[in-house]
C-alpha cells in the first residue's frame, strides 16, 4: 500500500488526532477519508467559475450555435 509523509505544525497535527479519535479511526484512515471526500466533492478548483469573462481579449467570443443536425448524438437514460 502506498505511503505519504507530511510535515505539519503541532496545532494541525493535534486537530487531526482529535478528529480521528472522535470518529474512532486510526489517523491514517481518518486522513485518507478526508482526502477522498475532498477529491469527490471538489471536482473544480475553488473560484474556477468566477474566471468566466475575466480575460480582456476581444478574440474570445461565444461560438455560433451548432446546427442540430451537426450536433453529437446523445444517449438518453
N, CA, C and O atoms as a Tripos MOL2 file, in Angstrom:
@<TRIPOS>MOLECULE
protein
  308   307    77     0     0
PROTEIN
NO_CHARGES

@<TRIPOS>ATOM
      1 N           0.8470   -1.1710    0.0000 N.3       1 UNK1
      2 CA          0.0000    0.0000    0.0000 C.3       1 UNK1
      3 C           0.8980    1.2410    0.0000 C.2       1 UNK1
      4 O           1.8630    1.2880    0.7620 O.2       1 UNK1
      5 N           0.6070    2.2430   -0.8290 N.am      2 UNK2
      6 CA          1.4180    3.4600   -0.8750 C.3       2 UNK2
      7 C           1.3790    4.2110    0.4560 C.2       2 UNK2
      8 O           0.4120    4.1260    1.2120 O.2       2 UNK2
      9 N           2.4480    4.9390    0.7140 N.am      3 UNK3
     10 CA          2.5380    5.7500    1.9210 C.3       3 UNK3
     11 C           2.8220    7.1910    1.5450 C.2       3 UNK3
     12 O           3.3460    7.4770    0.4690 O.2       3 UNK3
     13 N           2.4680    8.0940    2.4510 N.am      4 UNK4
     14 CA          2.6840    9.5200    2.2590 C.3       4 UNK4
     15 C           3.2310   10.0950    3.5510 C.2       4 UNK4
     16 O           2.7000    9.8210    4.6280 O.2       4 UNK4
     17 N           4.2840   10.8860    3.4560 N.am      5 UNK5
     18 CA          4.8330   11.5660    4.6320 C.3       5 UNK5
     19 C           4.4900   13.0370    4.5450 C.2       5 UNK5
     20 O           4.6170   13.6500    3.4840 O.2       5 UNK5
     21 N           4.0560   13.6050    5.6570 N.am      6 UNK6
     22 CA          3.6830   15.0190    5.7130 C.3       6 UNK6
     23 C           4.4090   15.7070    6.8560 C.2       6 UNK6
     24 O           4.7010   15.0930    7.8820 O.2       6 UNK6
     25 N           4.6890   16.9580    6.6720 N.am      7 UNK7
     26 CA          5.2280   17.7840    7.7370 C.3       7 UNK7
     27 C           4.1330   18.7640    8.1370 C.2       7 UNK7
     28 O           3.7170   19.5940    7.3280 O.2       7 UNK7
     29 N           3.6640   18.6750    9.3780 N.am      8 UNK8
     30 CA          2.5720   19.5110    9.8680 C.3       8 UNK8
     31 C           3.0190   20.2690   11.1090 C.2       8 UNK8
     32 O           3.8860   19.8160   11.8570 O.2       8 UNK8
     33 N           2.4140   21.4220   11.3110 N.am      9 UNK9
     34 CA          2.6750   22.1140   12.5730 C.3       9 UNK9
     35 C           1.9200   21.4010   13.6920 C.2       9 UNK9
     36 O           1.0000   20.6260   13.4320 O.2       9 UNK9
     37 N           2.3120   21.6640   14.9250 N.am     10 UNK10
     38 CA          1.7320   20.9560   16.0700 C.3      10 UNK10
     39 C           0.2190   21.1410   16.1990 C.2      10 UNK10
     40 O          -0.4840   20.1610   16.4440 O.2      10 UNK10
     41 N          -0.3100   22.3620   16.0450 N.am     11 UNK11
     42 CA         -1.7700   22.5120   16.1740 C.3      11 UNK11
     43 C          -2.5540   21.7100   15.1220 C.2      11 UNK11
     44 O          -3.6050   21.1480   15.4270 O.2      11 UNK11
     45 N          -2.0460   21.6620   13.8980 N.am     12 UNK12
     46 CA         -2.7290   20.9020   12.8520 C.3      12 UNK12
     47 C          -2.7050   19.4120   13.1700 C.2      12 UNK12
     48 O          -3.7060   18.7170   12.9970 O.2      12 UNK12
     49 N          -1.5660   18.9290   13.6310 N.am     13 UNK13
     50 CA         -1.4530   17.5140   13.9770 C.3      13 UNK13
     51 C          -2.3790   17.1570   15.1320 C.2      13 UNK13
     52 O          -3.0320   16.1140   15.1000 O.2      13 UNK13
     53 N          -2.4430   17.9930   16.1310 N.am     14 UNK14
     54 CA         -3.3310   17.7350   17.2660 C.3      14 UNK14
     55 C          -4.7930   17.7320   16.8350 C.2      14 UNK14
     56 O          -5.5910   16.9350   17.3280 O.2      14 UNK14
     57 N          -5.1360   18.6230   15.9160 N.am     15 UNK15
     58 CA         -6.5050   18.6680   15.3970 C.3      15 UNK15
     59 C          -6.8370   17.3760   14.6510 C.2      15 UNK15
     60 O          -7.9230   16.8200   14.8210 O.2      15 UNK15
     61 N          -5.9060   16.8990   13.8280 N.am     16 UNK16
     62 CA         -6.1330   15.6420   13.1170 C.3      16 UNK16
     63 C          -6.2970   14.4790   14.0920 C.2      16 UNK16
     64 O          -7.1890   13.6460   13.9320 O.2      16 UNK16
     65 N          -5.4380   14.4300   15.0910 N.am     17 UNK17
     66 CA         -5.5360   13.3420   16.0770 C.3      17 UNK17
     67 C          -6.8780   13.3860   16.8090 C.2      17 UNK17
     68 O          -7.5160   12.3540   17.0120 O.2      17 UNK17
     69 N          -7.2970   14.5830   17.2010 N.am     18 UNK18
     70 CA         -8.5660   14.7130   17.9220 C.3      18 UNK18
     71 C          -9.7450   14.3040   17.0440 C.2      18 UNK18
     72 O         -10.6540   13.6160   17.5090 O.2      18 UNK18
     73 N          -9.7380   14.7200   15.7900 N.am     19 UNK19
     74 CA        -10.8260   14.3680   14.8730 C.3      19 UNK19
     75 C         -10.8530   12.8720   14.5940 C.2      19 UNK19
     76 O         -11.9280   12.2760   14.5220 O.2      19 UNK19
     77 N          -9.6930   12.2640   14.4370 N.am     20 UNK20
     78 CA         -9.6330   10.8210   14.2110 C.3      20 UNK20
     79 C         -10.1490   10.0740   15.4340 C.2      20 UNK20
     80 O         -10.8960    9.1050   15.3000 O.2      20 UNK20
     81 N          -9.7600   10.5140   16.6130 N.am     21 UNK21
     82 CA        -10.2150    9.8650   17.8420 C.3      21 UNK21
     83 C         -11.7250   10.0030   18.0050 C.2      21 UNK21
     84 O         -12.3950    9.0640   18.4340 O.2      21 UNK21
     85 N         -12.2600   11.1730   17.6620 N.am     22 UNK22
     86 CA        -13.6940   11.4080   17.7760 C.3      22 UNK22
     87 C         -14.4760   10.4440   16.8940 C.2      22 UNK22
     88 O         -15.5680   10.0100   17.2590 O.2      22 UNK22
     89 N         -13.9170   10.1100   15.7320 N.am     23 UNK23
     90 CA        -14.5840    9.1770   14.8170 C.3      23 UNK23
     91 C         -14.1350    7.7340   15.0400 C.2      23 UNK23
     92 O         -14.5180    6.8320   14.2940 O.2      23 UNK23
     93 N         -13.3220    7.5280   16.0700 N.am     24 UNK24
     94 CA        -12.8210    6.1920   16.4190 C.3      24 UNK24
     95 C         -12.1240    5.5310   15.2350 C.2      24 UNK24
     96 O         -12.3700    4.3640   14.9300 O.2      24 UNK24
     97 N         -11.2490    6.2910   14.5710 N.am     25 UNK25
     98 CA        -10.4900    5.8040   13.4250 C.3      25 UNK25
     99 C          -9.0040    6.0100   13.6930 C.2      25 UNK25
    100 O          -8.6080    6.8490   14.5020 O.2      25 UNK25
    101 N          -8.1950    5.2230   12.9920 N.am     26 UNK26
    102 CA         -6.7640    5.4850   13.0440 C.3      26 UNK26
    103 C          -6.5010    6.7940   12.3100 C.2      26 UNK26
    104 O          -7.3190    7.2480   11.5100 O.2      26 UNK26
    105 N          -5.3670    7.3820   12.5900 N.am     27 UNK27
    106 CA         -5.0060    8.6310   11.9180 C.3      27 UNK27
    107 C          -4.9350    8.4220   10.4040 C.2      27 UNK27
    108 O          -5.3980    9.2660    9.6360 O.2      27 UNK27
    109 N          -4.3610    7.3080    9.9820 N.am     28 UNK28
    110 CA         -4.2530    7.0260    8.5430 C.3      28 UNK28
    111 C          -5.6220    6.9100    7.8800 C.2      28 UNK28
    112 O          -5.8470    7.4810    6.8120 O.2      28 UNK28
    113 N          -6.5340    6.1760    8.5070 N.am     29 UNK29
    114 CA         -7.8700    6.0170    7.9160 C.3      29 UNK29
    115 C          -8.6300    7.3380    7.9040 C.2      29 UNK29
    116 O          -9.3570    7.6360    6.9560 O.2      29 UNK29
    117 N          -8.4580    8.1270    8.9580 N.am     30 UNK30
    118 CA         -9.1480    9.4130    9.0070 C.3      30 UNK30
    119 C          -8.6560   10.3320    7.8920 C.2      30 UNK30
    120 O          -9.4630   10.9140    7.1660 O.2      30 UNK30
    121 N          -7.3270   10.4650    7.7510 N.am     31 UNK31
    122 CA         -6.7700   11.3610    6.7330 C.3      31 UNK31
    123 C          -7.1070   10.8600    5.3320 C.2      31 UNK31
    124 O          -7.4150   11.6610    4.4500 O.2      31 UNK31
    125 N          -7.0520    9.5420    5.1130 N.am     32 UNK32
    126 CA         -7.4230    9.0010    3.8030 C.3      32 UNK32
    127 C          -8.8710    9.3510    3.4750 C.2      32 UNK32
    128 O          -9.1810    9.6900    2.3330 O.2      32 UNK32
    129 N          -9.7610    9.2730    4.4670 N.am     33 UNK33
    130 CA        -11.1620    9.6450    4.2460 C.3      33 UNK33
    131 C         -11.3300   11.1180    3.9330 C.2      33 UNK33
    132 O         -12.1280   11.4870    3.0710 O.2      33 UNK33
    133 N         -10.5790   11.9670    4.6340 N.am     34 UNK34
    134 CA        -10.6430   13.4130    4.3660 C.3      34 UNK34
    135 C         -10.1920   13.6960    2.9380 C.2      34 UNK34
    136 O         -10.8380   14.4580    2.2190 O.2      34 UNK34
    137 N          -9.0910   13.0880    2.5290 N.am     35 UNK35
    138 CA         -8.5970   13.3080    1.1670 C.3      35 UNK35
    139 C          -9.5660   12.7770    0.1170 C.2      35 UNK35
    140 O          -9.7820   13.4140   -0.9140 O.2      35 UNK35
    141 N         -10.1490   11.6100    0.3790 N.am     36 UNK36
    142 CA        -11.1140   11.0280   -0.5650 C.3      36 UNK36
    143 C         -12.3560   11.9190   -0.6700 C.2      36 UNK36
    144 O         -12.8380   12.1810   -1.7710 O.2      36 UNK36
    145 N         -12.8730   12.3830    0.4700 N.am     37 UNK37
    146 CA        -14.0480   13.2660    0.4520 C.3      37 UNK37
    147 C         -13.7510   14.5620   -0.2850 C.2      37 UNK37
    148 O         -14.5860   15.0660   -1.0360 O.2      37 UNK37
    149 N         -12.5630   15.0940   -0.0670 N.am     38 UNK38
    150 CA        -12.1780   16.3450   -0.7300 C.3      38 UNK38
    151 C         -12.1200   16.1470   -2.2450 C.2      38 UNK38
    152 O         -12.6100   16.9840   -3.0030 O.2      38 UNK38
    153 N         -11.5280   15.0480   -2.6790 N.am     39 UNK39
    154 CA        -11.4080   14.7810   -4.1150 C.3      39 UNK39
    155 C         -12.7690   14.6030   -4.7660 C.2      39 UNK39
    156 O         -12.9720   15.0280   -5.9030 O.2      39 UNK39
    157 N         -13.7090   13.9760   -4.0530 N.am     40 UNK40
    158 CA        -15.0290   13.7180   -4.6220 C.3      40 UNK40
    159 C         -15.9290   14.9430   -4.6170 C.2      40 UNK40
    160 O         -16.8160   15.0550   -5.4620 O.2      40 UNK40
    161 N         -15.7220   15.8540   -3.6930 N.am     41 UNK41
    162 CA        -16.6280   16.9950   -3.5950 C.3      41 UNK41
    163 C         -16.0890   18.2510   -4.2650 C.2      41 UNK41
    164 O         -16.8410   19.2060   -4.4610 O.2      41 UNK41
    165 N         -14.8290   18.2760   -4.6140 N.am     42 UNK42
    166 CA        -14.2260   19.4710   -5.2100 C.3      42 UNK42
    167 C         -13.6350   19.1550   -6.5650 C.2      42 UNK42
    168 O         -12.4170   19.1850   -6.7460 O.2      42 UNK42
    169 N         -14.5000   18.8520   -7.5180 N.am     43 UNK43
    170 CA        -14.0130   18.4830   -8.8310 C.3      43 UNK43
    171 C         -13.4400   19.6800   -9.5820 C.2      43 UNK43
    172 O         -12.5580   19.5060  -10.4230 O.2      43 UNK43
    173 N         -13.9100   20.8690   -9.3030 N.am     44 UNK44
    174 CA        -13.3930   22.0740   -9.9190 C.3      44 UNK44
    175 C         -12.6790   22.8950   -8.8440 C.2      44 UNK44
    176 O         -13.1620   22.9730   -7.7140 O.2      44 UNK44
    177 N         -11.5530   23.5000   -9.1720 N.am     45 UNK45
    178 CA        -10.8590   24.3240   -8.1720 C.3      45 UNK45
    179 C         -11.7400   25.4760   -7.6990 C.2      45 UNK45
    180 O         -12.5620   25.9980   -8.4530 O.2      45 UNK45
    181 N         -11.5570   25.8620   -6.4450 N.am     46 UNK46
    182 CA        -12.3360   26.9630   -5.8900 C.3      46 UNK46
    183 C         -12.1250   28.2170   -6.7380 C.2      46 UNK46
    184 O         -10.9910   28.5590   -7.0730 O.2      46 UNK46
    185 N         -13.2020   28.8890   -7.0790 N.am     47 UNK47
    186 CA        -13.1400   30.1140   -7.8690 C.3      47 UNK47
    187 C         -13.0440   29.8840   -9.3650 C.2      47 UNK47
    188 O         -12.9630   30.8490  -10.1250 O.2      47 UNK47
    189 N         -13.0510   28.6310   -9.8140 N.am     48 UNK48
    190 CA        -12.8970   28.3300  -11.2380 C.3      48 UNK48
    191 C         -13.9460   29.0400  -12.0920 C.2      48 UNK48
    192 O         -13.6150   29.6520  -13.1070 O.2      48 UNK48
    193 N         -15.2040   28.9590  -11.6790 N.am     49 UNK49
    194 CA        -16.2760   29.5360  -12.4920 C.3      49 UNK49
    195 C         -16.3270   31.0580  -12.3920 C.2      49 UNK49
    196 O         -16.9930   31.7010  -13.2030 O.2      49 UNK49
    197 N         -15.6500   31.6350  -11.4310 N.am     50 UNK50
    198 CA        -15.5760   33.1000  -11.3360 C.3      50 UNK50
    199 C         -14.6660   33.6800  -12.4110 C.2      50 UNK50
    200 O         -14.6720   34.8890  -12.6410 O.2      50 UNK50
    201 N         -13.8920   32.8360  -13.0650 N.am     51 UNK51
    202 CA        -12.9620   33.3110  -14.0900 C.3      51 UNK51
    203 C         -13.6470   33.5720  -15.4290 C.2      51 UNK51
    204 O         -13.0760   34.2260  -16.3020 O.2      51 UNK51
    205 N         -14.8700   33.0640  -15.5950 N.am     52 UNK52
    206 CA        -15.5560   33.2530  -16.8760 C.3      52 UNK52
    207 C         -15.6620   34.7420  -17.1880 C.2      52 UNK52
    208 O         -16.1690   35.5180  -16.3780 O.2      52 UNK52
    209 N         -15.1860   35.1320  -18.3520 N.am     53 UNK53
    210 CA        -15.2440   36.5190  -18.7800 C.3      53 UNK53
    211 C         -14.1310   37.3850  -18.2360 C.2      53 UNK53
    212 O         -14.1110   38.5890  -18.4890 O.2      53 UNK53
    213 N         -13.1930   36.7990  -17.4900 N.am     54 UNK54
    214 CA        -12.1310   37.5900  -16.8730 C.3      54 UNK54
    215 C         -11.0360   37.9790  -17.8710 C.2      54 UNK54
    216 O         -10.2670   38.9050  -17.6120 O.2      54 UNK54
    217 N         -10.9600   37.2890  -18.9950 N.am     55 UNK55
    218 CA         -9.9210   37.5710  -19.9810 C.3      55 UNK55
    219 C         -10.3310   38.7810  -20.8220 C.2      55 UNK55
    220 O         -11.3940   38.7770  -21.4420 O.2      55 UNK55
    221 N          -9.5050   39.7930  -20.8400 N.am     56 UNK56
    222 CA         -9.8040   41.0130  -21.5970 C.3      56 UNK56
    223 C          -9.2040   40.8950  -22.9960 C.2      56 UNK56
    224 O          -8.1830   41.5120  -23.3010 O.2      56 UNK56
    225 N          -9.8530   40.0930  -23.8430 N.am     57 UNK57
    226 CA         -9.3680   39.8280  -25.1930 C.3      57 UNK57
    227 C         -10.5830   39.7030  -26.0990 C.2      57 UNK57
    228 O         -11.3880   38.7850  -25.9410 O.2      57 UNK57
    229 N         -10.7160   40.6110  -27.0340 N.am     58 UNK58
    230 CA        -11.8820   40.6420  -27.9210 C.3      58 UNK58
    231 C         -11.9780   39.4350  -28.8450 C.2      58 UNK58
    232 O         -13.0340   39.1960  -29.4320 O.2      58 UNK58
    233 N         -10.8890   38.6650  -28.9880 N.am     59 UNK59
    234 CA        -10.9490   37.4920  -29.8630 C.3      59 UNK59
    235 C         -11.6570   36.3170  -29.1930 C.2      59 UNK59
    236 O         -12.0600   35.3710  -29.8680 O.2      59 UNK59
    237 N         -11.8080   36.3720  -27.8770 N.am     60 UNK60
    238 CA        -12.5530   35.3190  -27.1760 C.3      60 UNK60
    239 C         -14.0300   35.6710  -27.2110 C.2      60 UNK60
    240 O         -14.4920   36.5640  -26.4990 O.2      60 UNK60
    241 N         -14.7570   34.9560  -28.0480 N.am     61 UNK61
    242 CA        -16.1860   35.2040  -28.2020 C.3      61 UNK61
    243 C         -16.9370   33.8890  -28.1040 C.2      61 UNK61
    244 O         -16.3590   32.8190  -28.2890 O.2      61 UNK61
    245 N         -18.2060   33.9710  -27.8170 N.am     62 UNK62
    246 CA        -19.0420   32.7850  -27.7770 C.3      62 UNK62
    247 C         -19.1900   32.2540  -29.2000 C.2      62 UNK62
    248 O         -19.5130   33.0210  -30.1070 O.2      62 UNK62
    249 N         -18.9610   30.9620  -29.4140 N.am     63 UNK63
    250 CA        -19.0820   30.4270  -30.7730 C.3      63 UNK63
    251 C         -20.5340   30.4130  -31.2130 C.2      63 UNK63
    252 O         -21.4390   30.4350  -30.3790 O.2      63 UNK63
    253 N         -20.7620   30.3770  -32.5240 N.am     64 UNK64
    254 CA        -22.1460   30.3210  -33.0120 C.3      64 UNK64
    255 C         -22.7920   28.9940  -32.6350 C.2      64 UNK64
    256 O         -22.1080   28.0010  -32.3900 O.2      64 UNK64
    257 N         -24.0920   28.9950  -32.5930 N.am     65 UNK65
    258 CA        -24.8550   27.7880  -32.2790 C.3      65 UNK65
    259 C         -24.5910   26.7250  -33.3420 C.2      65 UNK65
    260 O         -24.5890   27.0220  -34.5370 O.2      65 UNK65
    261 N         -24.3700   25.4950  -32.9080 N.am     66 UNK66
    262 CA        -24.1540   24.3890  -33.8390 C.3      66 UNK66
    263 C         -25.5220   23.9040  -34.3260 C.2      66 UNK66
    264 O         -26.4130   23.6600  -33.5120 O.2      66 UNK66
    265 N         -25.7000   23.7630  -35.6500 N.am     67 UNK67
    266 CA        -26.9830   23.2470  -36.1460 C.3      67 UNK67
    267 C         -27.2740   21.8720  -35.5470 C.2      67 UNK67
    268 O         -26.3650   21.0610  -35.3700 O.2      67 UNK67
    269 N         -28.5170   21.6200  -35.2420 N.am     68 UNK68
    270 CA        -28.9300   20.3830  -34.5840 C.3      68 UNK68
    271 C         -28.4380   19.1540  -35.3410 C.2      68 UNK68
    272 O         -28.0150   18.1800  -34.7190 O.2      68 UNK68
    273 N         -28.4860   19.1820  -36.6410 N.am     69 UNK69
    274 CA        -28.0950   18.0030  -37.4140 C.3      69 UNK69
    275 C         -26.5830   17.7240  -37.3570 C.2      69 UNK69
    276 O         -26.1550   16.6110  -37.6620 O.2      69 UNK69
    277 N         -25.7870   18.7020  -36.9790 N.am     70 UNK70
    278 CA        -24.3350   18.5190  -36.8550 C.3      70 UNK70
    279 C         -23.9030   18.2420  -35.4130 C.2      70 UNK70
    280 O         -22.7380   17.9370  -35.1570 O.2      70 UNK70
    281 N         -24.8270   18.3480  -34.4930 N.am     71 UNK71
    282 CA        -24.5060   18.1470  -33.0870 C.3      71 UNK71
    283 C         -24.2260   16.6560  -32.8400 C.2      71 UNK71
    284 O         -24.7090   15.7880  -33.5670 O.2      71 UNK71
    285 N         -23.4400   16.3890  -31.8040 N.am     72 UNK72
    286 CA        -23.1010   14.9990  -31.4660 C.3      72 UNK72
    287 C         -24.3320   14.2490  -30.9860 C.2      72 UNK72
    288 O         -25.1870   14.8290  -30.3180 O.2      72 UNK72
    289 N         -24.4330   12.9640  -31.3200 N.am     73 UNK73
    290 CA        -25.5690   12.1680  -30.8320 C.3      73 UNK73
    291 C         -25.5080   12.0270  -29.3140 C.2      73 UNK73
    292 O         -24.4280   12.0040  -28.7240 O.2      73 UNK73
    293 N         -26.6580   11.9350  -28.7020 N.am     74 UNK74
    294 CA        -26.7390   11.8140  -27.2500 C.3      74 UNK74
    295 C         -27.3990   10.5030  -26.8840 C.2      74 UNK74
    296 O         -28.2440    9.9850  -27.6130 O.2      74 UNK74
    297 N         -26.9980    9.9820  -25.7480 N.am     75 UNK75
    298 CA        -27.6380    8.7900  -25.2100 C.3      75 UNK75
    299 C         -28.5810    9.2350  -24.1140 C.2      75 UNK75
    300 O         -28.1560    9.8970  -23.1680 O.2      75 UNK75
    301 N         -29.8290    8.8930  -24.2190 N.am     76 UNK76
    302 CA        -30.8170    9.2620  -23.2150 C.3      76 UNK76
    303 C         -30.9880    8.1090  -22.2390 C.2      76 UNK76
    304 O         -31.0730    6.9460  -22.6350 O.2      76 UNK76
    305 N         -31.0360    8.4460  -20.9800 N.am     77 UNK77
    306 CA        -31.1940    7.4100  -19.9590 C.3      77 UNK77
    307 C         -32.6370    7.0750  -19.7350 C.2      77 UNK77
    308 O         -32.9510    6.2200  -18.9070 O.2      77 UNK77
@<TRIPOS>BOND
     1     1     2 1
     2     2     3 1
     3     3     4 2
     4     3     5 am
     5     5     6 1
     6     6     7 1
     7     7     8 2
     8     7     9 am
     9     9    10 1
    10    10    11 1
    11    11    12 2
    12    11    13 am
    13    13    14 1
    14    14    15 1
    15    15    16 2
    16    15    17 am
    17    17    18 1
    18    18    19 1
    19    19    20 2
    20    19    21 am
    21    21    22 1
    22    22    23 1
    23    23    24 2
    24    23    25 am
    25    25    26 1
    26    26    27 1
    27    27    28 2
    28    27    29 am
    29    29    30 1
    30    30    31 1
    31    31    32 2
    32    31    33 am
    33    33    34 1
    34    34    35 1
    35    35    36 2
    36    35    37 am
    37    37    38 1
    38    38    39 1
    39    39    40 2
    40    39    41 am
    41    41    42 1
    42    42    43 1
    43    43    44 2
    44    43    45 am
    45    45    46 1
    46    46    47 1
    47    47    48 2
    48    47    49 am
    49    49    50 1
    50    50    51 1
    51    51    52 2
    52    51    53 am
    53    53    54 1
    54    54    55 1
    55    55    56 2
    56    55    57 am
    57    57    58 1
    58    58    59 1
    59    59    60 2
    60    59    61 am
    61    61    62 1
    62    62    63 1
    63    63    64 2
    64    63    65 am
    65    65    66 1
    66    66    67 1
    67    67    68 2
    68    67    69 am
    69    69    70 1
    70    70    71 1
    71    71    72 2
    72    71    73 am
    73    73    74 1
    74    74    75 1
    75    75    76 2
    76    75    77 am
    77    77    78 1
    78    78    79 1
    79    79    80 2
    80    79    81 am
    81    81    82 1
    82    82    83 1
    83    83    84 2
    84    83    85 am
    85    85    86 1
    86    86    87 1
    87    87    88 2
    88    87    89 am
    89    89    90 1
    90    90    91 1
    91    91    92 2
    92    91    93 am
    93    93    94 1
    94    94    95 1
    95    95    96 2
    96    95    97 am
    97    97    98 1
    98    98    99 1
    99    99   100 2
   100    99   101 am
   101   101   102 1
   102   102   103 1
   103   103   104 2
   104   103   105 am
   105   105   106 1
   106   106   107 1
   107   107   108 2
   108   107   109 am
   109   109   110 1
   110   110   111 1
   111   111   112 2
   112   111   113 am
   113   113   114 1
   114   114   115 1
   115   115   116 2
   116   115   117 am
   117   117   118 1
   118   118   119 1
   119   119   120 2
   120   119   121 am
   121   121   122 1
   122   122   123 1
   123   123   124 2
   124   123   125 am
   125   125   126 1
   126   126   127 1
   127   127   128 2
   128   127   129 am
   129   129   130 1
   130   130   131 1
   131   131   132 2
   132   131   133 am
   133   133   134 1
   134   134   135 1
   135   135   136 2
   136   135   137 am
   137   137   138 1
   138   138   139 1
   139   139   140 2
   140   139   141 am
   141   141   142 1
   142   142   143 1
   143   143   144 2
   144   143   145 am
   145   145   146 1
   146   146   147 1
   147   147   148 2
   148   147   149 am
   149   149   150 1
   150   150   151 1
   151   151   152 2
   152   151   153 am
   153   153   154 1
   154   154   155 1
   155   155   156 2
   156   155   157 am
   157   157   158 1
   158   158   159 1
   159   159   160 2
   160   159   161 am
   161   161   162 1
   162   162   163 1
   163   163   164 2
   164   163   165 am
   165   165   166 1
   166   166   167 1
   167   167   168 2
   168   167   169 am
   169   169   170 1
   170   170   171 1
   171   171   172 2
   172   171   173 am
   173   173   174 1
   174   174   175 1
   175   175   176 2
   176   175   177 am
   177   177   178 1
   178   178   179 1
   179   179   180 2
   180   179   181 am
   181   181   182 1
   182   182   183 1
   183   183   184 2
   184   183   185 am
   185   185   186 1
   186   186   187 1
   187   187   188 2
   188   187   189 am
   189   189   190 1
   190   190   191 1
   191   191   192 2
   192   191   193 am
   193   193   194 1
   194   194   195 1
   195   195   196 2
   196   195   197 am
   197   197   198 1
   198   198   199 1
   199   199   200 2
   200   199   201 am
   201   201   202 1
   202   202   203 1
   203   203   204 2
   204   203   205 am
   205   205   206 1
   206   206   207 1
   207   207   208 2
   208   207   209 am
   209   209   210 1
   210   210   211 1
   211   211   212 2
   212   211   213 am
   213   213   214 1
   214   214   215 1
   215   215   216 2
   216   215   217 am
   217   217   218 1
   218   218   219 1
   219   219   220 2
   220   219   221 am
   221   221   222 1
   222   222   223 1
   223   223   224 2
   224   223   225 am
   225   225   226 1
   226   226   227 1
   227   227   228 2
   228   227   229 am
   229   229   230 1
   230   230   231 1
   231   231   232 2
   232   231   233 am
   233   233   234 1
   234   234   235 1
   235   235   236 2
   236   235   237 am
   237   237   238 1
   238   238   239 1
   239   239   240 2
   240   239   241 am
   241   241   242 1
   242   242   243 1
   243   243   244 2
   244   243   245 am
   245   245   246 1
   246   246   247 1
   247   247   248 2
   248   247   249 am
   249   249   250 1
   250   250   251 1
   251   251   252 2
   252   251   253 am
   253   253   254 1
   254   254   255 1
   255   255   256 2
   256   255   257 am
   257   257   258 1
   258   258   259 1
   259   259   260 2
   260   259   261 am
   261   261   262 1
   262   262   263 1
   263   263   264 2
   264   263   265 am
   265   265   266 1
   266   266   267 1
   267   267   268 2
   268   267   269 am
   269   269   270 1
   270   270   271 1
   271   271   272 2
   272   271   273 am
   273   273   274 1
   274   274   275 1
   275   275   276 2
   276   275   277 am
   277   277   278 1
   278   278   279 1
   279   279   280 2
   280   279   281 am
   281   281   282 1
   282   282   283 1
   283   283   284 2
   284   283   285 am
   285   285   286 1
   286   286   287 1
   287   287   288 2
   288   287   289 am
   289   289   290 1
   290   290   291 1
   291   291   292 2
   292   291   293 am
   293   293   294 1
   294   294   295 1
   295   295   296 2
   296   295   297 am
   297   297   298 1
   298   298   299 1
   299   299   300 2
   300   299   301 am
   301   301   302 1
   302   302   303 1
   303   303   304 2
   304   303   305 am
   305   305   306 1
   306   306   307 1
   307   307   308 2
@<TRIPOS>SUBSTRUCTURE
     1 UNK1         2 RESIDUE 1 A UNK
     2 UNK2         6 RESIDUE 1 A UNK
     3 UNK3        10 RESIDUE 1 A UNK
     4 UNK4        14 RESIDUE 1 A UNK
     5 UNK5        18 RESIDUE 1 A UNK
     6 UNK6        22 RESIDUE 1 A UNK
     7 UNK7        26 RESIDUE 1 A UNK
     8 UNK8        30 RESIDUE 1 A UNK
     9 UNK9        34 RESIDUE 1 A UNK
    10 UNK10       38 RESIDUE 1 A UNK
    11 UNK11       42 RESIDUE 1 A UNK
    12 UNK12       46 RESIDUE 1 A UNK
    13 UNK13       50 RESIDUE 1 A UNK
    14 UNK14       54 RESIDUE 1 A UNK
    15 UNK15       58 RESIDUE 1 A UNK
    16 UNK16       62 RESIDUE 1 A UNK
    17 UNK17       66 RESIDUE 1 A UNK
    18 UNK18       70 RESIDUE 1 A UNK
    19 UNK19       74 RESIDUE 1 A UNK
    20 UNK20       78 RESIDUE 1 A UNK
    21 UNK21       82 RESIDUE 1 A UNK
    22 UNK22       86 RESIDUE 1 A UNK
    23 UNK23       90 RESIDUE 1 A UNK
    24 UNK24       94 RESIDUE 1 A UNK
    25 UNK25       98 RESIDUE 1 A UNK
    26 UNK26      102 RESIDUE 1 A UNK
    27 UNK27      106 RESIDUE 1 A UNK
    28 UNK28      110 RESIDUE 1 A UNK
    29 UNK29      114 RESIDUE 1 A UNK
    30 UNK30      118 RESIDUE 1 A UNK
    31 UNK31      122 RESIDUE 1 A UNK
    32 UNK32      126 RESIDUE 1 A UNK
    33 UNK33      130 RESIDUE 1 A UNK
    34 UNK34      134 RESIDUE 1 A UNK
    35 UNK35      138 RESIDUE 1 A UNK
    36 UNK36      142 RESIDUE 1 A UNK
    37 UNK37      146 RESIDUE 1 A UNK
    38 UNK38      150 RESIDUE 1 A UNK
    39 UNK39      154 RESIDUE 1 A UNK
    40 UNK40      158 RESIDUE 1 A UNK
    41 UNK41      162 RESIDUE 1 A UNK
    42 UNK42      166 RESIDUE 1 A UNK
    43 UNK43      170 RESIDUE 1 A UNK
    44 UNK44      174 RESIDUE 1 A UNK
    45 UNK45      178 RESIDUE 1 A UNK
    46 UNK46      182 RESIDUE 1 A UNK
    47 UNK47      186 RESIDUE 1 A UNK
    48 UNK48      190 RESIDUE 1 A UNK
    49 UNK49      194 RESIDUE 1 A UNK
    50 UNK50      198 RESIDUE 1 A UNK
    51 UNK51      202 RESIDUE 1 A UNK
    52 UNK52      206 RESIDUE 1 A UNK
    53 UNK53      210 RESIDUE 1 A UNK
    54 UNK54      214 RESIDUE 1 A UNK
    55 UNK55      218 RESIDUE 1 A UNK
    56 UNK56      222 RESIDUE 1 A UNK
    57 UNK57      226 RESIDUE 1 A UNK
    58 UNK58      230 RESIDUE 1 A UNK
    59 UNK59      234 RESIDUE 1 A UNK
    60 UNK60      238 RESIDUE 1 A UNK
    61 UNK61      242 RESIDUE 1 A UNK
    62 UNK62      246 RESIDUE 1 A UNK
    63 UNK63      250 RESIDUE 1 A UNK
    64 UNK64      254 RESIDUE 1 A UNK
    65 UNK65      258 RESIDUE 1 A UNK
    66 UNK66      262 RESIDUE 1 A UNK
    67 UNK67      266 RESIDUE 1 A UNK
    68 UNK68      270 RESIDUE 1 A UNK
    69 UNK69      274 RESIDUE 1 A UNK
    70 UNK70      278 RESIDUE 1 A UNK
    71 UNK71      282 RESIDUE 1 A UNK
    72 UNK72      286 RESIDUE 1 A UNK
    73 UNK73      290 RESIDUE 1 A UNK
    74 UNK74      294 RESIDUE 1 A UNK
    75 UNK75      298 RESIDUE 1 A UNK
    76 UNK76      302 RESIDUE 1 A UNK
    77 UNK77      306 RESIDUE 1 A UNK
